Amino acid sequence: MPARVRLTFATLTLVFFLICAATLYRELSGRSDIWWTPYAMLVPLAESRDRVEIYARGQSLAALLQAGRLRIAEEGGSSTLATSDIGLRFNNWDRVRAERLPLLLAYAAACGITACLFLLVLTGRIAYRAERDGERA
């Protein structure tokens, strides 16, 4: 393979590898604590039943709230908690991680393929068609 073509292919595969590797690194090194439900979007207790159940001393929190058995102490006294006073935040990291897994695997495969191509080009294992025709003649 001519040196100019080899250099071009080596440069292109190296650039493609760096793009994939940088994206993969950015995805894997990101913070995992940012996936909590924002405080402004707290999920009401009634809407969270499919994801969480909270118990206090063996009794459901929703049942305790409806019966008026939970009170909160404040500076001036105490007041009964209502269901609307309870809001939940969820950590969605497990769901985000599961959604990102196919993309991360694709980037990892692209990194491996381009690294192999880069090594093949550098070592001259990929023959140029003109070189093959020249050897036959």
C-alpha positions as CSV (number, residue, x, y, z in Angstrom):
1,M,0.0,0.0,0.0
2,P,1.4,3.4,-0.9
3,A,2.6,5.5,2.1
4,R,0.1,8.3,1.4
5,V,-2.9,5.9,1.3
6,R,-1.6,4.1,4.4
7,L,-1.3,7.5,6.3
8,T,-4.7,8.6,5.2
9,F,-6.4,5.3,6.3
10,A,-4.4,5.4,9.6
11,T,-5.4,8.9,10.3
12,L,-9.1,8.3,9.5
13,T,-9.3,5.2,11.7
14,L,-7.5,7.0,14.5
15,V,-9.8,9.9,14.4
16,F,-12.9,7.6,14.3
17,F,-11.4,5.7,17.3
18,L,-10.9,8.9,19.3
19,I,-14.4,10.1,18.6
20,C,-15.9,6.7,19.8
21,A,-13.5,6.5,22.8
22,A,-14.2,10.1,23.9
23,T,-18.0,9.5,23.7
24,L,-17.6,6.2,25.6
25,Y,-15.4,7.9,28.3
26,R,-17.9,10.8,28.7
27,E,-20.8,8.3,29.2
28,L,-18.9,6.1,31.7
29,S,-17.3,8.9,33.7
30,G,-20.5,11.0,34.2
31,R,-22.0,11.6,37.6
32,S,-24.5,8.9,38.6
33,D,-26.2,11.0,41.3
34,I,-28.0,13.4,38.8
35,W,-30.8,11.0,38.0
36,W,-33.0,11.7,40.9
37,T,-36.5,13.1,40.3
38,P,-36.2,16.9,40.6
39,Y,-37.6,18.4,43.8
40,A,-40.0,20.5,41.9
41,M,-41.5,17.4,40.4
42,L,-42.1,15.3,43.5
43,V,-44.3,12.3,42.9
44,P,-47.4,12.2,45.0
45,L,-47.9,9.1,47.2
46,A,-50.9,8.0,45.3
47,E,-49.1,8.0,42.0
48,S,-46.1,6.1,43.3
49,R,-47.8,2.9,44.3
50,D,-46.5,1.0,41.2
51,R,-42.9,1.8,42.2
52,V,-42.7,2.0,46.0
53,E,-44.6,1.1,49.2
54,I,-43.7,2.7,52.5
55,Y,-44.4,1.1,55.8
56,A,-44.1,2.5,59.3
57,R,-44.2,-0.1,62.1
58,G,-45.7,-2.7,59.8
59,Q,-48.5,-0.4,58.6
60,S,-48.8,1.2,55.2
61,L,-48.0,4.9,55.1
62,A,-51.1,5.6,53.0
63,A,-53.4,3.9,55.5
64,L,-51.8,5.8,58.4
65,L,-52.2,9.1,56.6
66,Q,-55.9,8.4,55.8
67,A,-56.6,7.4,59.4
68,G,-55.0,10.6,60.6
69,R,-52.5,8.8,62.8
70,L,-49.4,10.6,61.6
71,R,-48.5,14.0,63.1
72,I,-45.6,16.3,62.6
73,A,-44.2,18.5,65.5
74,E,-43.7,22.1,64.6
75,E,-42.6,25.1,66.6
76,G,-46.1,26.1,67.6
77,G,-47.4,22.6,68.2
78,S,-48.3,19.6,66.0
79,S,-50.5,19.0,63.0
80,T,-51.8,15.9,61.3
81,L,-50.1,14.9,58.1
82,A,-52.3,14.5,55.0
83,T,-51.6,12.4,51.9
84,S,-50.9,15.6,49.9
85,D,-48.1,16.5,52.3
86,I,-46.0,13.5,51.2
87,G,-43.9,13.6,48.1
88,L,-41.4,11.1,46.8
89,R,-38.2,11.4,44.7
90,F,-37.0,8.5,42.8
91,N,-33.5,7.6,41.7
92,N,-33.8,6.7,38.0
93,W,-30.2,5.7,37.5
94,D,-31.0,2.0,37.0
95,R,-33.5,2.8,34.2
96,V,-31.1,5.3,32.5
97,R,-28.3,2.8,32.7
98,A,-30.4,0.1,31.2
99,E,-31.4,2.4,28.3
100,R,-27.8,3.5,27.7
101,L,-26.3,0.0,27.6
102,P,-26.9,-0.8,23.9
103,L,-25.4,2.5,22.9
104,L,-22.4,1.9,25.1
105,L,-21.9,-1.5,23.6
106,A,-22.1,-0.1,20.1
107,Y,-19.4,2.5,21.0
108,A,-17.2,-0.2,22.6
109,A,-17.5,-2.4,19.5
110,A,-16.7,0.6,17.2
111,C,-13.6,1.3,19.3
112,G,-12.5,-2.3,19.0
113,I,-13.1,-2.5,15.2
114,T,-11.3,0.8,14.5
115,A,-8.4,-0.2,16.7
116,C,-8.0,-3.4,14.7
117,L,-8.3,-1.5,11.4
118,F,-5.7,1.0,12.6
119,L,-3.3,-1.8,13.5
120,L,-3.9,-3.6,10.2
121,V,-3.2,-0.4,8.2
122,L,-0.1,0.4,10.2
123,T,1.4,-3.1,9.8
124,G,0.6,-3.2,6.1
125,R,-1.7,-6.3,6.4
126,I,-4.3,-4.7,4.1
127,A,-3.1,-5.1,0.6
128,Y,-3.9,-2.4,-2.0
129,R,-5.5,-3.7,-5.2
130,A,-2.8,-2.1,-7.4
131,E,-0.1,-3.9,-5.4
132,R,-1.9,-7.3,-6.0
133,D,-2.2,-6.7,-9.7
134,G,1.5,-5.6,-9.8
135,E,2.6,-8.9,-8.1
136,R,0.7,-11.0,-10.7
137,A,2.3,-9.4,-13.7
